[in-house]
Amino acid sequence: MSRKPKAAEPAAVPRPGEGKRGPEGHLGYLVRQANVAVRQAMEKVLADLAVTPPQFAVLTMIASYPGLSGADLARLTFLTPQTINVIVGNLAKAGAIEKSAHASHGRILQLTATARGQALLKRCRARVTEVEDRLTGLAGKDEERLVRRWLSAVAEKLAENR
């Protein structure tokens, strides 16, 4: 009579900060893990305002750089042009942004935040600042500056190779 070999127990999934999800993990994975954690925290604090992190990013960029086109927004927010079109349509429908034709390139729409959009952004920014304060609380001011410079340098350096 033959016995079936006993199946191995599945490995326990480590929590963030443990095993390969901790300091010894692959750097790219750790950056992605941190990105997902920040996005989830932002989703949570923005939920009752009915704003998603991508909508917040788009509204932030439009308010910061009035006159952006949809293509500009896609590059700045790392979203697809299709996603930008949906977000821009929803923000315009909500009265948060206005579209106007570019002076010399009529097919290009320039986007600006309305007073309603600025007010919404202010409420969102207060919520997101709470998340960012939790992040900066993990390090001292010198470490925070170092992390900011490093993250910026990573984006700059890796963009050179595209």
Buried (B, 14 or more C-beta within 10 A) or exposed (E): EEEEEEEEEEEEEEEEEEEEBEEEBEEEEBEEBEEEEBBEBBEEBBEEEEBBBBBBBBBBBBBEEEBBBBEBBBEBBEBEEEBBBEBBEBBBEBEBBBBEEEEEEEEBBBBBBBEEBBEBBEEBBEBBEEBEEEBBEEEEEEEBEEBEEEEEEEEEEEEEEE
